[in-house]
Amino acid sequence: KQKLSWPKVQVHLVNIFVNVPQNDTLITFSRKTGKKHSWHRVQRELQKSYSKLRQYDAQYLTYALLDQVVDLIRPITNTMRREIALEVEYLHKVRFHDSLEKVHAIRHEIEFVCRKIKPLKNVLSHAIQDEEISPGATVYLRDVLDNLEQEDEELKQLVVECQMLGAEADKVKSKQMDRTLYTLTVVSTIFLPAQFLTGVWGMNFDHMPELDNRWFYPGFFWAFTAFIMVTLLVALNFGRVAESAYYHRNKSR
């Protein structure tokens, strides 16, 4: 049984204030501090004397901050895609006998990220349409918005893959249930003749010639037993072949 563990996404709220139209001041607020906080890449660029961030105004710096925020989504997308691929391989290996708890958890994490992306998209759209933002910065912000929308689409596609995996699991379980009902039907069908003969020979007839034959009942018993065993083996083997063909056909898709 697979150990249930999945990547969990952490979201840190960051506020950005830019004074326009002066564009000479930018203030950020974040609860997370230290070397690995949200703006570590931008800070490294600011420490370089030849960096563009030191040459342009606060609007360009705002673009750099938002661009880094969007870039942080890419590792989340790659990690979730890898986890889904591993889970798909595992579930096909065990033929969906394990639960889909991990798939549901990954799906909830992805949907959580999608909900957090939506406000950022609104902010970028508003900034692009704002007349106080310079045309040069607007070009960069459009590029950030395009990248964000691309990440959003990929995350939504991963949600669809999780839903398709759940639907496939339902189909497999339904197939297994049908297989169980089929087996019960075969067993019941095999024992129906025996029940019929029991009812017939349990009646009180005056003339039953087979009672005087010493080998009639032993011979009939073994012949009937052989018929039951052959029928049962053929039915079960046919079921295994059909089930194996079903899994190989789905896996090839």
N, C-alpha and C positions, 0 to 999 in steps of 0.2 A: 504494500500500500504506500502510495506517495505521501511524503510529508507535506502538509499544507503550509505553504509560505509563499508570499507574493510581495512584490515591491509596493511600497506605500509612498504616496506623493505628499510632500510638505509644501505649503504655500505661505509665503511671508509677505505681509502687506507693506508696501512702500509708497509714500506720498512724494510727489514732485511738484514744486512750485517754481514758476518762471515769470518774471516781471516783463510784461510787454507794454509798449513797443520798445522800451529801452534795451531789453535783451542783454543786460549786463550782470544779472544775478539769477542763480539757480540754487534752490534749497531742497534737500531730500530728507525724509524722516523714515527711519527703519528701526524696528525693535532688535533685529539681528545685527550683531557687531562682530568684529574680529577679522582675521585675514581672509576668511571664506564667505564674507557677506556678499550681497548681490552685486556690488559695484567693483569687485576686485580687478576686473579687466580694465575698466575705465580708469581706475586709479593708477594702474601701471602705465597707461598711455599718458595720463596727465603728468607723470614724473619725468617724461621725456621732453626735452627742450624743443625738439623739432616736431612734436606731435601736432596734428591739425586741431586737436581739441584745445590747444593753447592759443591757436591763431584765430579761431572763429568765435562767434558769440555764443550765448547760452542756448539758443535754439539748436545749434549743431550739437552741443553737449546733451541736450534733451534727446535728440535723435540717437546719439550713441548709447544713452541709458536704456531707451526703449528697445533698441536693436539687441542689446545684451539680454534684456528680459525675454525677447522672442527666441534668442539662441538657446536659452535655458530650457525651452520646451522640447528641442530636438532630442536630447538624451532621454527624456521621458518617453517620447514616441518610440525610439529605438528599443528601449528596455521593455516596454509593453508589447511591442511586436515580437520580440524574442521570447518573452514569457508565453505569449499565446501560441507561438509555433511549437515550443517545447510541450505545452499542455495538449495541443492537438496530436502530436506524435505519441505522447503517453496514453491518451484516451483511446486512440486507434490500436495501440499495442495491447491494452487490456480489454478492448472491445466494449468500452463505455461501462464496464462493471463498477468503476469508481464514481464517486460523486462529482458534480460540477461546481463544488463550492469555490474552488480556486478561480474558475472561469468567471463566476458571478462577482467575486471580489475584484478581479482585474477590471471587469466591465464597470463596476461602480467607481473605481479609481479613475478610469478614463473619463467617465461622465462627469466626475468632480472637476477634472482639469478643463473639460469643455465649458463647464459653467463658469469657471474663473476666467477663461479666455474671452468670453462675450463682453464683459465690461471694458477690457483692454481694447477690443475692436471698436467699441463705441468711442472711446477716448481718441484713438487714432483717426477715426472718421471725422470726429468733431474738429480735431486739430488741423486736418487737411483742408477742411472747409472754412476754417477761421481766416478772415482777411488780415488779421494782425500777424499771422505767420508768414515769413518771407517765402517767395516762390522757390528759392534754393533749398530751404529746409523742407518745403512741401514735397519736393521730389524724393528726398531721402525718406520722409515719413510714408510716402506711398509704397516705397520698396519694403519698408518694415511691415506695412499692412498686408502686402501681398504675401510675404513670408508667413505672417501670422495666419492668414486665411488658408494657406497651404497646409500648415501644421494642424489647423482645426479640421480640415477635410480628412487628413490622414488619421487623426484620432477618431473621427466619426466612422471612418471605414473600419477601424479596429473594433469599434462597438458593434458594427454590422457583422463582423467575423465572429464575435462572441455570440451574437444572436443566432447566426447560422450554425454554430457548433452546438448550441442548445437544441435547435431544431433537429439536427442530425442525431443527437443523443436520444431525443424523443422517438425518432423513427426507429432507431436500433432497439430501444426498449419495447416499442410496440411490436417489432419483428420478433423479439425474444418471447413476448407474451403470446403472440400468434403461434410460435413454435411450441410453447408449453401446451397450449390448447390443442394443437395438432397431435402432440404425443398422447395426451389424455384421450383424445378421440380415437386414435389408433388402438390404444389399450382397451378402451371400452368396446370397440368394434370386434377385437379379437375374442373377448370373453362373452360376447352376445350369443354366438352359437352354443357355447358351453351352457349358458343359462337356459337356452331354448331346449337343449337335449336333457338337461336336468329336469325341466318342467315336463317334458314328454315322458321320460322314463319314470318320473315320480307318480304318474297316473296309474290307476289300478285297471290294467287290461287283463282280460282272461287269457288271451293268446299272445305270447311274446316268445317266438322261437329262439331268439338270441340268448335267452337265459339258459338254454340247454347246450349251447356251444361253449366249450371250455376256453377257447382262445379269442373269442369275439371281443370281450371287453379289454383284455391286455393289448391286443392288436389295435383296436380302435383308439385306445388311450395314447399309445406311442405314435400312431399316425397323426392323430389330432395334435399332440404336443409338438411334433416336428413341423406341422403346418403353421402352428402359432409362432414358433421360434423363427422360421424362415421369413414369415410375413413381418415380424417385428424387426428383424435385422435389416431387411430391405427398406422398411419405412424409416428407421433411424439413420441408415447410411444415406438415403436420399435427402433427409433433412440436413445432415452435416454438409453434403455437397452443395445444396442450395444456399446454406448460410455462408459457407466459405466463398462461393461465387458472389454473394451479395457484398461481403466486406471488400473483396478485391476490386469489384466494380466501383464502389464508393471511394476506395483509396486511390484508384487511377484517375478519378475526377479531380 
